[in-house]
C-alpha cells in the first residue's frame, strides 16, 4: 500500500521567518516563540525602525537592531547585504538601511572580514536620495567618531556621482545640515562623473558656496542655479508679482523653487495664488500632504481637479512608493469631500498586490491597547491599529469569502460589503483593550481554509496557550507582525505556520506562493 506517493500528497511549504523552538514570554506574559537571528532582524527592520513602541523604547530597538546587523554582517554577509539593499529599495525604509550599512561596515572592519559583498558596495547601494550621503556620515561620526574609513568614503563618493545635481543642491544643501554638499565632497574626494560634463562645475560651486557663501556665483552652464539666484536677488516687494504673472509657475519650477522654500522666499502667507503657482511642480506625496492647506487657501476647483487626478493616478501612486496608511492620514487631515474619492482610489492602488484568496478566509485584526500607542499625543498620528485595519480590510475585500474580525480583550465581526469603501469600513473598528488572541481564534474559526492575523503578537496568558495551536495543523495560519518584537505568539517556518513582516508588495505575494506549495524565500532572493 502506498504511504507517500498518493494523489493527495502535497509539499510541506516552508517560510523564510523561522522559529528556533525555544520558548520565550511575550511582553504580556503569554508563551511565545524565539525566532532565529535573521528572522528577528528582518521583522524588526520592516516594522518602522528607530521609534519608541508600547513595550520597547526606541533606544532598546536601536541597540537590538545594531547588534543583530553586526553579528550577521560577519556570519552571513550575503544575506545581510541583501536585506539592507532591499530595505532601501522595495522596502522603502531609509533609516534602517542607512544605519544597517554603517553597522555592517564597522563590524566587518573590526572582525577583519573580507568575504561577501564589499563594504563599499553596501554603502553605495543604500544611498538613493541626495541627502542620504550626509545622513550616513552623520550617523557614522556621531557613533564611531570623525575617522571615516576608506570603504565608507568610497561608497559615499560613488553615490555622490549618481545623486548630486543642480536641483538636489538647492533642495538639500541648506545651512541646517551638519554635512553640507561641500563638506561631503571634501571628505570623500569625489571626482565628477566623466559622463556628466556639467558635474565638475556643480561640485566646484558646491564647495565655493560652502566656504565662500557671500561671493559664490553659480556657473552659467547650470540654468537652474542661475535662475534661482535671479529670484533670490529680487526685492521682496517684487516677488509676489512673479507668482501671479503669466509664466510664473514655469519660472518657479525652472529655478528649482520648491513649495517648502516658496513661503520663505515670499516672506508672506501661502495664499491661493502661491499654491496654484507651485502645485504643478510638486510631487504626488507633497500634494497629498498639503490637501488641507489647499482647502484653507481656497485653491480653485479646476486646480483641485488636477491635483485629484494626479494623486489618484496608478502610476503616480506606484512611483511615490508610499505605504497605504499615508492616504488614511491624508483623509483624516483633509476631510473635504473633494479629496475623499481620489484618496480612496489612491489607497486602492497602493493595495493593488493584496492577493485575491479563494475559499473561506478568517482575517483577525489586533485592536488591543498596545496597537494604539503612539510616541506623541497627537491624536491624528497613525498607529499600528490603523495599519492593521487597512491591511485586514483590504484582504477581506479581495477574498472570495472572508470573515473580518477585530479583537482585543473581546472580539467582534466587522461587517462589510463587497466593493465598499475601505475608508468607510475603517470607521467600524474600535479599541478593544487587552489582547486575547487565543479566545478570538476559538470564537471565530469555523472550518476556514486559512487564517490571517495582523498583530504585534504580544498576547496575554490564556489557559489554551498558543493562539495558532487552536487551528488544525493542516490549515495555514499567516501572522503579519507589525512591531518586530523579539517573542512571537506562535511558531513559524514549517507546519503551515508562517510569519511575515511589513506591508510591502513582497509580503502580499507570499500567501499565494505558500499555498501553491512553493517555499518562500526572502524578498530580495530570486
Secondary structure, DSSP 8 states (H G I E B T S, - for coil): --SSSSTT-------SS-EEEEEEE-TTB-EEEEE-HHHHHHHHHTTTSS---SSS-HHHHHHHHHHHHHHHHHH-HHHHHHHHHHHHTTT--HHHHHHHHHHHHHHHHHHT--SSS-HHHHHHHH--STTHHHHHHHHHHHHH-S---HHHHHHHHHHHHHH--HHHHHHH--TT-SS-HHHHHHHHT----TT-TTHHHHHHHHHHHHH-TTT----TT-HHHHHHHHHHHS-HHHHHHHHHSTTHHHHHHHTT--HHHHHHHHTS---HHHHHHHGGGS-HHHHHHTHHHHHHHT--HHHHHHHHHHHT-HHHHHHHT--THHHHHHHHH---HHHHHHHHHHHHHHTTTS----SEEEEEEE-SHHHH--SS--TTS--HHHHHHHHHHHHHHHSSEEEEEEESSSEEE----TT--HHHHHTT-----S--HHHHHHHH-SS-SEEEEEE----B--TT--GGGGS-TTSEEEEEESS--SSBSS--SSTTEEEEESSSHHHHHHHHHHHTT-----TT--
